[in-house]
Structures are given as C-alpha cells and as structure tokens.
Amino acid sequence: MTTTRFFVYGSLSEGMVHFSKIQNFIVSSTPSQIRATAYRLKVGFPVLVNSGADLVSGQLVELKTSDLLIGLLDEFFGYNPQDPAKSLYHRQESLVSVIGGGLEKAWVYFLNPLKLPLNAMLIHGGDWIRSMEEQPALTAKLSDKQKCYISKLGSSSGRDIVPIDLQLYRELMNLELIVDKGRRLALSKLGHEVYRHLA
C-alpha cells in the first residue's frame, strides 16, 4: 500500500463540505500547522498562499493513495503538473509542524498567487477556523431552495432552460450568483464557486 502525506485545511477538513472526498483514504490524521498567508474567498472558504509567517492550522493526513486519487485531487484544485504557471493551485511539498513536536514533509495545495482574486480578504494571523465561525461561508447562508436551484443550474448542459420563480430570481441576482443571458439564466463566477462547494 502506498501512502502520501497531505496538509489539509478549509473545505477538505473534517466536518467541512469536501472532507468526504478523502475520508475513506485516511490512514492517520494529526493536528498540525504550516507557515503561510491565509485569505478568504468571497464564497467564504479559505485559501493559502505560500508566503508569509502566520502559523495556519490544519491536519497532516496520511492517505492511502494511487495515481488516480492524486490525479482527482489535482483536478479538484485545478492543478496541472504539465503547466503549473497557469494552474489555479500549486501542489508543493512543504514542511509542516506537527502539534506535539516535530516537522514532517507533506504536499500542500497553495493558491497560485497570480490567481488570488482582488476581493479575497486577508485573514490576520491565519486563523481561518475562527474567521469561519465568526462569518460562515456563503453556502451555509443559502436556503435549501436556493441551493437546489444553483445545483440544477450548475449541472445543466448550458443550453437547458431551468425555470425559476421571480422571488428566487431576485434573491440569487442580489447575491450575484446568477446572470441573466436573455433567454436563459447561468451561474456567475461566484455562482460556479458556490456550486463547487455545495455538498
């Protein structure tokens, strides 16, 4: 069995929306920290940039891995090993401080600094957990009806017309989650981010 260490944070953490992607492959999980700079995206989840001196909390997880699993994680994070410069994230091996002592090497998905949105908010001190407790992610604030519509629109072919009532239309337009393309509605850039983070 091959195992690979990853430092995970944000939506891949236990209890978060994407934890199920790795849950069945975890061999061990240890609280740990990494030096980085944390930002919150408009959708509400954190990203790390490989710079700065903040100690950011996360988990050092050892996963039962295969080329397929690593390929799926790379795809999820928009990382292309053949073209890292254009990738949304970079997968880099970094030193992680294990709580209780010791340094371990692990793979970390850092946001490509060139792809950091202008509206991303710096998390002072890197405490993304507290930041999310104080201000939950946008996905947690949506009603079931709003989530259902975003999921339908996100999974439609693009030519499909997904019916909507006027009240829901106003709500999603005010949240900047949809755009009106005349004869049909589509997800905005933020809407696509929300769709990606819906369980």
N, C-alpha and C positions, 0 to 999 in steps of 0.2 A: 504494500500500500504506500502510495506517495502522499506526503503531507506538505503543505505550504503554509507559511505564516503570513497573515494579513493584519494590518491595523485597521479596525473599522470604527466608524463614528456616524452620527447623523442617522439617516433613514435605514442604514444596514444594521443599526444597533438593536439589541434585544428589546422587544416591546414596540419597535418602530415599524413603519409600513413595509419595508423591504427585507426585514430580518428573515422572513420565510424563504428567501432566495438562497440563503446559506445554512439555515438552521439544521437541516438533515446531514450536513457535511462536517459539522463542528466536532473535533476530537477534544479540544480544550479551549478554554476562554479565560483570560486573565486581565483584570483591570490594569490599564497602562496609560501612559501619556507620551505625547510627541511634541517637539518644538515646531511650531508653525504659526500661521496667522489664520484666524477663522473669520469667515464672513457669513451673513445670512442672505440667501437669495430672496427675491420678492415672494416666491412660493412658500417661504418660511423655513426651509431646511438649510443646514449649514454646509459650507464647502471649506476646504483647507487649501491654502496656498503655501508652497514650500519656501517660506521665508519668515523672518521674524523670530522672536524669542519667547512667545507665550507658550505655556505648557497646556496643551489641549488634551482633554480626557477622551478615552475610548477604550476599546477592548483589543487585546492581542489574541487573535483566534488562530488556532491551527486547524486547517481544513483538509479533509480527505480530498485530494484534487486529481483532476485529469486535465488534459489539454482542452477538452470540451468545456469543463467548468470555468477554467481561466478565460477561455475564449468568450463564454457567455458573460462573465463579469466585465471583460474588456468592452464588449459590445454595449452592455448596460451603461457603462461610464463614458461611452463614446471615445474609447482609446483605440487607436490604430497603430500597432507596433511598427508598421511599414512607413507611417507618416506621423510621428509624434507631434511635430510642429503644428499640424492642422487639427490635432485631436482636441476634444473638449477637456479631457482629463489626461494626465500623465501617470502611468504606473511606475513608481520608483521605489527602489529598495532603500529603506532608511532605518536609522537606529531608533528604537522605541524603549522608553524607560518603563520597566515593569514595576508596578506598585509592590513594595516589599523588597525591592533591590534588584539590581542587575539591568543590563542592556541587552536587547535582542534585536536582530535584524528582521525586518518584515516588509512586505510590499504594502505600499500606501497609494491610494488614488488621490492625487493632488489636482486641483483645478488648474488648467493651463492659464497662467496669469493674463495672457492676451485675450482670454475668453471671459474674464471677470466682468459682469455687467456693471454699468455705471450706477445702477440703483441698488447694488449689493451693499449691505450695511456691515461695517466693521464690528466684530464682537470684541469689545475691550476685555483684555485678559484671557480671551479664548474660551470662556465658559459658555459653550453653546447649549448645554443642558439647562442651565438657569435661564438663558435667553429664551429657550423654547417653553419653559414653564411660565415665564412672565408674559410671553406673547406666542401663543400656539400657532402652528403652521396654518396657512390658508385652508388646506384640505380639512382641518379639524373644525373650521368655522362654517363649512358649507352644509346646507340641508341635504337630506337624502335625495330629494327631488333634483337639486342642483347637481349633485354627484352623478346621479343616474343619467341626466341629460349630457353631461360632459363625457361620461363613459360611452354613451351611444354615439355622440358626435366624433369622439376620438377613434372609435372602432369602425366608423362608416368609411366607405370607399372614397369619399371626396366628391363623388357625383350624386350620392344619395341625398335626398331631402329629408331631414329629420324634423318632424313637426314640433312646434313649441307654442306654449300659450304666452299671451302678452306680458303677464306678470313675471314669469320666469325669464322671458326675453329681456325685460328691463333690469332685473336683478343681475343677470350674467353680463349684460352690457356695462352696467355700473361697476362691476368688479373687474372689467376689462378682460374677461375670459373668452368672449366670442367676438367675432367680427361679422358684419352683415355684408355679404357679397352680392346683394341684389336679389337673386332668385334663390339663394341658399345661404345658410349660416356655416361658419367654420370656426375652429378654435383659433384664438390668438396665440402669440408666442407663449404668453403666461398660461393660457388655457392648455397648451400642449404640456407645459411643465406640471400643471395640476393633474392632468390626465396620467402622466408618467408616475405621479406619486399617489394615485388612488389605488387602494388595495384590490 
